[in-house]
Amino acid sequence: MAVNAPTPEQFLALAKDIGLDLTERDAKTFAQLVLPTIDDYNVVDTMADELPPVKYPRTPGYRPMGDENPHNA
């Protein structure tokens, strides 16, 4: 799912919510600073998930009893 870059107004609103003093210039700077990271994330998001086939599926296992678990570990 693609991620949209936050706007300077969103940075200002967030800063206000958490009690930070942020100027409009700061908000514009932060908005520009996050663009490359968000662009990179969106590139990775478009890549195919190339998962290998499962050779050994997980099983729920069992609780060993008696001689299999002498120390009750």
VMD Tcl script that builds the backbone (N, CA, C; Angstrom):
set m [mol new atoms 219]
animate dup $m
set s [atomselect $m all]
$s set {name element resname resid chain x y z} {
  {N N MET 1 A 0.845 -1.155 0.000}
  {CA C MET 1 A 0.000 0.000 0.000}
  {C C MET 1 A 0.903 1.234 0.000}
  {N N ALA 2 A 0.678 2.098 -0.951}
  {CA C ALA 2 A 1.499 3.296 -1.076}
  {C C ALA 2 A 1.270 4.241 0.100}
  {N N VAL 3 A 2.323 4.953 0.443}
  {CA C VAL 3 A 2.268 5.910 1.542}
  {C C VAL 3 A 2.361 7.311 0.955}
  {N N ASN 4 A 1.477 8.189 1.398}
  {CA C ASN 4 A 1.521 9.580 0.970}
  {C C ASN 4 A 2.412 10.372 1.916}
  {N N ALA 5 A 3.166 11.295 1.351}
  {CA C ALA 5 A 4.049 12.133 2.162}
  {C C ALA 5 A 3.211 13.090 3.006}
  {N N PRO 6 A 3.593 13.284 4.260}
  {CA C PRO 6 A 2.866 14.238 5.094}
  {C C PRO 6 A 3.104 15.667 4.605}
  {N N THR 7 A 2.094 16.476 4.732}
  {CA C THR 7 A 2.191 17.880 4.327}
  {C C THR 7 A 2.767 18.706 5.478}
  {N N PRO 8 A 3.266 19.907 5.167}
  {CA C PRO 8 A 3.725 20.777 6.255}
  {C C PRO 8 A 2.618 21.053 7.279}
  {N N GLU 9 A 1.383 21.151 6.804}
  {CA C GLU 9 A 0.265 21.384 7.720}
  {C C GLU 9 A 0.079 20.208 8.675}
  {N N GLN 10 A 0.292 18.993 8.190}
  {CA C GLN 10 A 0.188 17.820 9.058}
  {C C GLN 10 A 1.304 17.819 10.096}
  {N N PHE 11 A 2.500 18.227 9.700}
  {CA C PHE 11 A 3.595 18.340 10.668}
  {C C PHE 11 A 3.260 19.373 11.734}
  {N N LEU 12 A 2.704 20.508 11.324}
  {CA C LEU 12 A 2.338 21.547 12.284}
  {C C LEU 12 A 1.271 21.051 13.251}
  {N N ALA 13 A 0.273 20.342 12.724}
  {CA C ALA 13 A -0.798 19.826 13.585}
  {C C ALA 13 A -0.250 18.798 14.569}
  {N N LEU 14 A 0.603 17.918 14.100}
  {CA C LEU 14 A 1.197 16.914 14.976}
  {C C LEU 14 A 2.059 17.569 16.055}
  {N N ALA 15 A 2.851 18.549 15.652}
  {CA C ALA 15 A 3.693 19.241 16.619}
  {C C ALA 15 A 2.838 19.905 17.692}
  {N N LYS 16 A 1.742 20.497 17.271}
  {CA C LYS 16 A 0.854 21.140 18.244}
  {C C LYS 16 A 0.265 20.111 19.201}
  {N N ASP 17 A -0.132 18.939 18.664}
  {CA C ASP 17 A -0.724 17.882 19.490}
  {C C ASP 17 A 0.235 17.376 20.574}
  {N N ILE 18 A 1.519 17.344 20.257}
  {CA C ILE 18 A 2.480 16.805 21.234}
  {C C ILE 18 A 3.244 17.896 21.973}
  {N N GLY 19 A 2.826 19.147 21.767}
  {CA C GLY 19 A 3.392 20.241 22.540}
  {C C GLY 19 A 4.726 20.773 22.059}
  {N N LEU 20 A 5.001 20.646 20.758}
  {CA C LEU 20 A 6.241 21.184 20.213}
  {C C LEU 20 A 5.972 22.507 19.514}
  {N N ASP 21 A 6.919 23.419 19.622}
  {CA C ASP 21 A 6.841 24.671 18.872}
  {C C ASP 21 A 7.565 24.461 17.554}
  {N N LEU 22 A 6.812 24.519 16.469}
  {CA C LEU 22 A 7.374 24.279 15.151}
  {C C LEU 22 A 6.978 25.445 14.257}
  {N N THR 23 A 7.955 25.996 13.563}
  {CA C THR 23 A 7.640 27.091 12.648}
  {C C THR 23 A 7.184 26.512 11.314}
  {N N GLU 24 A 6.571 27.359 10.495}
  {CA C GLU 24 A 6.155 26.907 9.169}
  {C C GLU 24 A 7.371 26.498 8.346}
  {N N ARG 25 A 8.464 27.226 8.530}
  {CA C ARG 25 A 9.699 26.884 7.804}
  {C C ARG 25 A 10.194 25.498 8.222}
  {N N ASP 26 A 10.154 25.214 9.530}
  {CA C ASP 26 A 10.557 23.893 10.020}
  {C C ASP 26 A 9.676 22.803 9.419}
  {N N ALA 27 A 8.377 23.059 9.404}
  {CA C ALA 27 A 7.441 22.065 8.878}
  {C C ALA 27 A 7.708 21.785 7.404}
  {N N LYS 28 A 7.988 22.831 6.643}
  {CA C LYS 28 A 8.302 22.645 5.212}
  {C C LYS 28 A 9.598 21.855 5.050}
  {N N THR 29 A 10.570 22.144 5.910}
  {CA C THR 29 A 11.849 21.428 5.852}
  {C C THR 29 A 11.655 19.954 6.163}
  {N N PHE 30 A 10.906 19.657 7.217}
  {CA C PHE 30 A 10.654 18.251 7.564}
  {C C PHE 30 A 9.906 17.532 6.447}
  {N N ALA 31 A 8.945 18.214 5.840}
  {CA C ALA 31 A 8.185 17.607 4.745}
  {C C ALA 31 A 9.120 17.247 3.588}
  {N N GLN 32 A 10.095 18.092 3.319}
  {CA C GLN 32 A 11.065 17.812 2.258}
  {C C GLN 32 A 12.037 16.701 2.658}
  {N N LEU 33 A 12.392 16.671 3.935}
  {CA C LEU 33 A 13.353 15.662 4.401}
  {C C LEU 33 A 12.794 14.240 4.336}
  {N N VAL 34 A 11.498 14.076 4.539}
  {CA C VAL 34 A 10.936 12.725 4.544}
  {C C VAL 34 A 10.599 12.213 3.148}
  {N N LEU 35 A 10.569 13.098 2.149}
  {CA C LEU 35 A 10.200 12.670 0.801}
  {C C LEU 35 A 11.046 11.528 0.250}
  {N N PRO 36 A 12.389 11.593 0.322}
  {CA C PRO 36 A 13.173 10.477 -0.222}
  {C C PRO 36 A 12.879 9.139 0.453}
  {N N THR 37 A 12.688 9.161 1.753}
  {CA C THR 37 A 12.397 7.917 2.471}
  {C C THR 37 A 11.049 7.354 2.047}
  {N N ILE 38 A 10.058 8.203 1.921}
  {CA C ILE 38 A 8.737 7.739 1.517}
  {C C ILE 38 A 8.761 7.261 0.075}
  {N N ASP 39 A 9.477 7.964 -0.787}
  {CA C ASP 39 A 9.609 7.511 -2.179}
  {C C ASP 39 A 10.265 6.134 -2.245}
  {N N ASP 40 A 11.317 5.937 -1.441}
  {CA C ASP 40 A 11.988 4.635 -1.405}
  {C C ASP 40 A 11.051 3.546 -0.898}
  {N N TYR 41 A 10.292 3.854 0.141}
  {CA C TYR 41 A 9.337 2.878 0.666}
  {C C TYR 41 A 8.340 2.482 -0.411}
  {N N ASN 42 A 7.849 3.457 -1.160}
  {CA C ASN 42 A 6.858 3.159 -2.196}
  {C C ASN 42 A 7.447 2.316 -3.323}
  {N N VAL 43 A 8.735 2.485 -3.603}
  {CA C VAL 43 A 9.393 1.626 -4.602}
  {C C VAL 43 A 9.446 0.191 -4.083}
  {N N VAL 44 A 9.868 0.016 -2.839}
  {CA C VAL 44 A 9.936 -1.322 -2.245}
  {C C VAL 44 A 8.539 -1.944 -2.191}
  {N N ASP 45 A 7.538 -1.149 -1.902}
  {CA C ASP 45 A 6.166 -1.645 -1.805}
  {C C ASP 45 A 5.660 -2.210 -3.128}
  {N N THR 46 A 6.164 -1.715 -4.255}
  {CA C THR 46 A 5.719 -2.216 -5.556}
  {C C THR 46 A 6.415 -3.513 -5.960}
  {N N MET 47 A 7.483 -3.880 -5.266}
  {CA C MET 47 A 8.221 -5.097 -5.616}
  {C C MET 47 A 7.426 -6.340 -5.245}
  {N N ALA 48 A 7.620 -7.372 -6.018}
  {CA C ALA 48 A 6.921 -8.634 -5.772}
  {C C ALA 48 A 7.483 -9.325 -4.537}
  {N N ASP 49 A 6.616 -10.016 -3.818}
  {CA C ASP 49 A 7.052 -10.829 -2.685}
  {C C ASP 49 A 7.488 -12.179 -3.224}
  {N N GLU 50 A 8.779 -12.397 -3.274}
  {CA C GLU 50 A 9.302 -13.649 -3.804}
  {C C GLU 50 A 9.656 -14.575 -2.649}
  {N N LEU 51 A 8.637 -15.198 -2.090}
  {CA C LEU 51 A 8.838 -16.101 -0.969}
  {C C LEU 51 A 9.136 -17.506 -1.472}
  {N N PRO 52 A 10.110 -18.173 -0.890}
  {CA C PRO 52 A 10.418 -19.536 -1.318}
  {C C PRO 52 A 9.312 -20.493 -0.872}
  {N N PRO 53 A 9.163 -21.615 -1.570}
  {CA C PRO 53 A 8.165 -22.584 -1.139}
  {C C PRO 53 A 8.531 -23.179 0.225}
  {N N VAL 54 A 7.533 -23.518 0.996}
  {CA C VAL 54 A 7.752 -24.093 2.327}
  {C C VAL 54 A 8.123 -25.565 2.173}
  {N N LYS 55 A 9.315 -25.941 2.638}
  {CA C LYS 55 A 9.762 -27.331 2.559}
  {C C LYS 55 A 9.394 -28.107 3.820}
  {N N TYR 56 A 9.450 -27.418 4.941}
  {CA C TYR 56 A 9.200 -28.070 6.214}
  {C C TYR 56 A 8.186 -27.228 6.993}
  {N N PRO 57 A 6.905 -27.495 6.804}
  {CA C PRO 57 A 5.902 -26.665 7.486}
  {C C PRO 57 A 5.975 -26.835 8.996}
  {N N ARG 58 A 5.641 -25.766 9.700}
  {CA C ARG 58 A 5.647 -25.815 11.160}
  {C C ARG 58 A 4.453 -26.607 11.660}
  {N N THR 59 A 4.683 -27.335 12.725}
  {CA C THR 59 A 3.605 -28.074 13.365}
  {C C THR 59 A 3.443 -27.513 14.776}
  {N N PRO 60 A 2.307 -27.736 15.402}
  {CA C PRO 60 A 2.120 -27.179 16.740}
  {C C PRO 60 A 3.001 -27.851 17.792}
  {N N GLY 61 A 3.568 -29.017 17.492}
  {CA C GLY 61 A 4.402 -29.713 18.451}
  {C C GLY 61 A 3.571 -30.418 19.512}
  {N N TYR 62 A 4.241 -30.873 20.571}
  {CA C TYR 62 A 3.543 -31.567 21.645}
  {C C TYR 62 A 4.331 -31.381 22.933}
  {N N ARG 63 A 3.671 -31.590 24.051}
  {CA C ARG 63 A 4.338 -31.480 25.349}
  {C C ARG 63 A 4.901 -32.854 25.702}
  {N N PRO 64 A 6.239 -32.953 25.835}
  {CA C PRO 64 A 6.832 -34.240 26.200}
  {C C PRO 64 A 6.472 -34.620 27.642}
  {N N MET 65 A 6.222 -35.884 27.831}
  {CA C MET 65 A 5.833 -36.380 29.153}
  {C C MET 65 A 6.778 -37.503 29.596}
  {N N GLY 66 A 6.780 -37.755 30.853}
  {CA C GLY 66 A 7.498 -38.912 31.408}
  {C C GLY 66 A 8.976 -38.936 31.091}
  {N N ASP 67 A 9.415 -40.052 30.481}
  {CA C ASP 67 A 10.839 -40.272 30.194}
  {C C ASP 67 A 11.408 -39.243 29.197}
  {N N GLU 68 A 10.550 -38.672 28.362}
  {CA C GLU 68 A 11.034 -37.673 27.401}
  {C C GLU 68 A 11.343 -36.339 28.081}
  {N N ASN 69 A 10.862 -36.135 29.265}
  {CA C ASN 69 A 11.022 -34.859 29.959}
  {C C ASN 69 A 11.358 -35.085 31.433}
  {N N PRO 70 A 12.518 -35.672 31.717}
  {CA C PRO 70 A 12.822 -36.030 33.104}
  {C C PRO 70 A 12.991 -34.821 34.031}
  {N N HIS 71 A 13.314 -33.666 33.497}
  {CA C HIS 71 A 13.534 -32.471 34.337}
  {C C HIS 71 A 12.366 -31.492 34.256}
  {N N ASN 72 A 11.285 -31.918 33.634}
  {CA C ASN 72 A 10.098 -31.078 33.490}
  {C C ASN 72 A 10.447 -29.716 32.903}
  {N N ALA 73 A 11.257 -29.764 31.855}
  {CA C ALA 73 A 11.734 -28.521 31.223}
  {C C ALA 73 A 10.744 -27.989 30.221}
}
mol reanalyze $m
mol bondsrecalc $m
mol representation Tube
mol addrep $m
